[in-house]
Amino acid sequence: MGNEGSYGRAGSEITMKTPPHNLPHFVLIGCGGAGITIIDRIGKVQISPVTTVAADTDNQALTSTQADIHILLGNNQIKRWEEGDPAESPQASIKEHSEIEHLFEPGGIVFVVAGLGSGAGSGAASQIAKIARGKGALVIAIALFPFRIQRKTVKDAEEGLRELLGYTDTVIVLDNDRYRNIFPNLSPEKVYLKVNRIAEDVLCRLIESISLPYLINIDPDDFPSVFRNRGLAIILEAECGNEETNKNEHVIRNCLNSPSFDIDYRSATGCLVLITAGQEFRRYDAEEIVRSLTFELNPTADVVWCSNMKKTMGEKVRVYGIMTGIQQNSYREINQDFKDHGKTGGSHEGPS
């Protein structure tokens, strides 16, 4: 499916009074400390219909997390990456928890959230994704990338990203360094908090865009068209406040300047645009934003968008543009690994 018209296709244009009957089965899994922190915040919001899962080697962290299901990985036997093969121990520990398989089903949508580096997130996320994809689910990972100054951790994160690309449909990368460069006055702790909140908000919006009454919803069938077998993805994000006079122009400009890798976003083969605004926001405004964000994409790119009106937004407008199928310089070899896996069968065990 390619672009319809010049700016893609919207979801259903009716306001739903009840969720549709064909909702996919959602599972949201946080792996390691960073992942379960995000899952904990989402669990407190209690989005429906979602099963939240926290997986970690730290039992104390698990028991304090507000998730539906807690999985203690390896009974604290997962080795740190520098102590051995990063794939062996997490893989073995997850085999001990084979009951995780019942969480996934064909046609379901699984989100795996992990901080990449030397911990359980990098080790376990790809193995859990492998199980989910093998059960026929669409698997989307959100990977938090460490600061570059952490050289050993970055090296492990690169390997973790390569593993994730081998077992998932799409990996959305949020890079801490990029946000620190855009907001140089923020402390590392506040950068972490900002990135975590973006990950949390994007996950909530993605699930709500299908399951809750939006002004314009996403058809569940459109998710695979944007995320299936897309490899690397980034998020363009921006928000304009009540004081801005030309909100559309402001939010478009900030989106296109938002933190990401050194990439040419025009290489994207798919794009999903999520818009949240106040009640005075018009459909024309949404169309203008989507048209501008996707104007330079290849005409064959799959573009889907939705919008939601909330009283609490006032005159604010918040936009997320998730660009999938990215080709970019510093991780070109990793993305090529993903493509080679897809051509030869490789690590992919789910449906194509």
Secondary structure, 3 states (H helix, E strand, C coil): CCCCCCCCEECCCCCCCCCCCCCCCEEEEEEHHHHHHHHHHHHHHCCCCEEEEEEECCHHHHHCCCCCEEEEHHHHCCCCHHHCCCCHHHHHHHHHCHHHHHHCCCCCEEEEEEECCCCHHHHHHHHHHHHHHHCCCEEEEEEEECCCCCHHHHHHHHHHHHHHHHHCCEEEEEEHHHHHHHCCCCCHHHHHHHHHHHHHHHHHHHHHHHHCCCCECCCCCHHHHHHCCCEEEEEEEEEECCCCCCHHHHHHHHHHCCCCCCECHHHCCEEEEEEEECCCCCHHHHHHHHHHHHCCCCCCCEEEEEEEECHHHCCCEEEEEEEECCCECCCHHHHHHHHHHHHHCCCCCCCC
